[in-house]
Amino acid sequence: MSTNTHTENALTRDEMAALVAADIPEGAFVNLGIGQPTNVSNYLTSEQGVTLHTENGMLGMGPVATGDDIDEDLINAGKIPVTELPGASYFHHADSFAMMRGGHLDVCVLGAFQVSAGGDLANWNTGAPGAIPAVGGAMDLAIGAKATWVMMGLFTKTGESKLVQALTYPVTGLGCVSRIYTESAIFDIAKGAVSVRSTHGISFDELAERLPIDLVRGH
């Protein structure tokens, strides 16, 4: 994807998923997190040769299943019915976690409640009273993958930025996020700096005014 691009409209979730899919390197082994990231599977092409991994024990996951393709016994970690591609394999979830922790995944794409300017990730609990801890494999993925990307809405329902100077929610992983895809902009995080790859429905200056962090124009 080209940098410094601007579009008149914010990205839809499907458009975000398509951009993520296009940015995944050919031949990569990838894990897609629960929620928005699952849609990325619908936009990968066979020519890319990407192999999708699920933490509940599958390699070779295909697009989300619909209609007659739905098999209730074939689901991803988010309990979403999925398809399998030729050559798909299944294994114990302990082996799946060994793949995650052993650095065998090239990219993981996760949702988030917050990401800090330093690449810290919070995506499993808002800290609200009575919330049920459910970190799952997020910590293992965030730290174990060679690259951790995030897909999220940039602002909360009350207009607060989810891209923050420092996390206020429980931490999933420190310094692990290198790229963020949102409806309003796409960001890279490297060496303590947040650069804007592209904006969508908002200008760079407007973005800089709304976010509580320093931004750098992408090159």
Residue pairs with C-beta under 8 A, 6 or more apart in sequence:
1 19
1 22
1 23
1 186
1 197
1 198
2 198
3 197
3 198
3 218
3 219
4 196
4 197
4 198
4 217
4 218
4 219
5 198
5 199
6 198
6 199
6 200
6 203
6 204
7 198
7 199
7 200
7 201
8 201
9 200
9 201
10 183
10 184
10 200
10 201
10 202
11 19
11 182
11 183
11 184
11 200
11 201
12 183
13 36
13 39
13 183
14 39
14 42
14 43
16 36
16 151
16 181
16 182
16 183
17 36
17 37
17 39
17 40
17 42
17 43
17 151
18 43
19 181
19 186
20 37
20 40
20 43
20 109
20 149
20 151
20 181
21 40
21 42
21 43
21 44
21 45
21 48
22 43
23 179
24 30
24 40
24 44
24 48
24 50
24 107
25 106
25 107
26 47
26 48
26 49
26 50
27 48
27 49
27 50
28 48
28 50
28 51
28 106
28 107
29 50
29 51
29 53
29 59
29 104
29 105
29 106
29 107
30 50
30 51
30 52
30 53
30 105
30 106
30 107
30 108
30 109
31 52
31 53
31 54
31 55
31 100
31 105
31 107
31 108
31 109
31 141
31 145
32 38
32 40
32 41
32 52
32 76
32 108
32 109
33 78
33 108
33 109
33 110
33 111
33 123
33 138
33 141
34 77
34 78
34 111
34 136
35 78
35 111
35 151
36 111
36 151
36 152
37 109
37 110
37 111
37 151
38 64
38 76
38 78
38 80
39 64
40 109
40 151
41 52
41 61
41 62
41 63
41 64
41 82
42 63
42 64
44 50
44 52
44 63
51 59
51 60
52 59
52 60
52 61
52 62
53 59
53 61
53 96
53 99
53 100
53 105
54 61
54 76
54 77
54 82
54 96
55 77
55 93
55 96
55 97
55 100
55 136
55 137
55 140
55 141
56 75
56 76
56 77
56 93
56 96
57 90
57 91
57 92
57 93
57 95
57 96
58 76
58 84
58 88
58 89
58 90
58 91
58 96
59 88
59 89
59 91
60 84
60 85
60 86
60 87
60 88
60 89
61 76
61 82
61 83
61 84
61 85
61 88
62 82
62 83
62 84
62 85
62 88
63 82
63 83
64 80
64 81
64 82
64 83
65 71
65 74
65 81
65 82
65 83
69 81
69 83
70 81
71 81
72 81
74 81
74 82
74 83
74 84
75 81
75 82
76 82
77 136
77 137
97 137
97 140
99 105
100 137
100 140
100 141
100 144
100 145
101 140
101 144
102 144
103 144
103 145
103 146
104 144
105 141
105 144
105 145
105 146
106 145
106 146
106 147
107 145
107 146
107 147
107 148
107 149
108 141
108 142
108 144
108 145
108 147
108 148
108 149
109 149
109 150
109 151
110 121
110 123
110 138
110 141
110 142
110 148
110 149
110 150
110 151
111 123
111 150
111 151
111 152
112 121
112 122
112 123
112 150
112 151
112 152
112 162
112 177
112 180
113 122
113 123
113 125
113 126
113 152
113 162
113 169
114 121
114 122
114 123
114 162
114 163
114 164
114 167
114 168
114 169
115 121
115 122
115 150
115 152
115 162
115 163
115 164
115 177
115 180
115 189
116 163
116 164
116 165
116 166
116 167
117 163
117 164
117 165
117 166
117 189
117 192
117 194
117 213
117 214
118 174
118 175
118 189
118 192
119 174
119 175
119 176
119 177
119 178
119 189
120 166
120 167
120 171
120 173
120 174
120 175
120 176
120 177
121 142
121 148
121 150
121 171
121 172
121 173
121 174
121 176
121 177
122 167
122 168
122 169
122 170
122 171
122 172
123 138
123 142
123 150
123 172
124 133
124 134
124 135
124 136
124 138
124 139
124 170
124 172
125 131
125 133
125 134
125 135
125 169
125 170
126 169
127 168
127 169
127 170
135 172
138 172
138 173
139 172
139 173
141 148
142 148
142 172
142 173
142 176
142 177
143 173
143 176
147 178
147 179
148 173
148 176
148 177
148 178
149 177
149 178
149 179
149 180
149 181
150 177
150 179
150 180
150 181
151 180
151 181
151 182
152 162
152 180
152 181
152 182
153 162
153 182
153 183
154 161
154 162
154 163
154 182
154 183
154 184
154 185
155 161
155 162
155 184
155 210
156 162
161 210
161 211
161 212
161 213
163 180
163 182
163 187
163 194
163 211
163 213
164 212
164 213
165 212
165 213
177 189
178 188
178 189
178 190
179 186
179 187
179 188
179 189
179 197
180 186
180 187
180 189
183 200
183 201
184 199
184 200
184 201
184 202
184 207
185 196
185 197
185 198
185 199
185 200
185 202
185 207
186 196
186 197
186 198
186 200
187 194
187 195
187 196
187 197
188 194
188 195
188 197
188 218
189 195
193 214
193 216
194 213
194 214
194 215
194 216
195 215
195 216
195 217
195 218
195 219
196 204
196 207
196 215
196 216
196 217
196 218
197 218
198 218
199 207
202 210
204 215
204 217
207 215
208 215
